[in-house]
Amino acid sequence: MTKSSKDLLGFWEDQMKQSHTSSNYFFRKSPSHYHMMLLVMDAYKFNQNLSVEELKTKLFKTSRPKSALIINEACEKGFFYLEKTSKDQRKKFIKPSKSFINEFNDYLDTLKNLRF
């Protein structure tokens, strides 16, 4: 096995060893979880507001009730939080927490440094 293959395998194994409460584990539970993470972080990167309803609509092949469960669980675990608008208190935007932003950036940095 080449060193780069071992690096990639080692990276995956390290990710899986992390606590089941970590974002690395949570957002890799299903394609829907991973897609949600990418949608939220994309909106954050481009400084766009993403409402909970928009997120539910954008999730590919995920029912609205299932989307709501994933959003609620991500908020309970502290990965995301909901922000109400001043104009309409019923509309909530989903935002990544500071700690999750740091974890996500660490994850991206690690991926950038892997060679295959």
N, C-alpha and C positions, 0 to 999 in steps of 0.2 A: 504494500500500500504506500502511495506517495505521501510525502509530508503534507501537501495541501489537502489531500483526501482525509488524512488523519486530523488536520486542523478543523476541517468542516465537521467531521464526525465528533471530534472532541467538543466543538462548540455546541452541537446539538445535544450531546450528552450532558454538558454543563447546564444548558437551558432546562432540561428535563429534571435535573437534580434539585433545582431551586424549589423553594416552598410552593405548595399548592395554593398559597394565597398571593403569589406574585403575579404581576401582569403577564410575565412570560408564559406562565401556565394558563391563565385565564383566557387570554386572547388566542390561544392555539387549540382551544377545545373543539372548535368547529370552523368551517369556512365563514359562517355568519359572524362569529365572534371576531375573526381576523379582519373581515371586510368592514365591520363596524369600527374597529380600531383605525383602519386606514382612512375611512371617511372622516372621522373626527379629527385625526391628525392632519389630513389634507386641508380641512376647513381652518384649523388652527394656523397652519403654515401660511396660508394665503389671507389670514386675518378676516375670515368670513364668518358670519353667524350661521350656525346650523341648528335649526329647531328640532325638537324631538320628533315632531310629525314628519319633517323632511327626512330625517334619518331613517325613520320607519319605512318611508316610501322608497328610499334609495337602496335599502338592503335587498340584495338579490336573492330571490327564492326563499324569503323568510316571512312568515306570517306576522301580522301586526301584533298579535298577543305575544308571540315568541320574541319579537323585537323588543317589546316593552319589558319582558322579563330580563333580557340580556342587559338592557339599559339600566334597569333598577339594580341588578346585581353589580354592574360596573360602578355605579354610584355608591352602593353600600360598601364596596371594597375600597373606595377612595380613588379610583382611577379617573373617574369623571365627576363633574358636578353640574347642577342645573342652575341657570341664571335667568331670572325673570326680567322681562323688558319693562321699562318705565311706562310705555304707551299702553301695553296690554298685559296685565298681570297673568292672564291665562296662558300666554305664549312663553315657552321656556326654551332657552338655547342650551345646548350641551357643550361643555368645555372640558378639556383635559386638566387634571390637577397638576400642580407644579412637580410633585414627586413622580407622576406618570410621565410627564414631559422629559424629566431627567432619565428615567428608565428607558424610554423610547430612544432618546438620543444615544445612550450607551449601547443599546441594541444595534442601532444603525452604524455607529462607529465600529463595533465589532464586526459586523457584516462587511463593511468597507475594507477591513484589513485582512479578511480571509482570502485565500487564493485557492483556486481549484484548477 
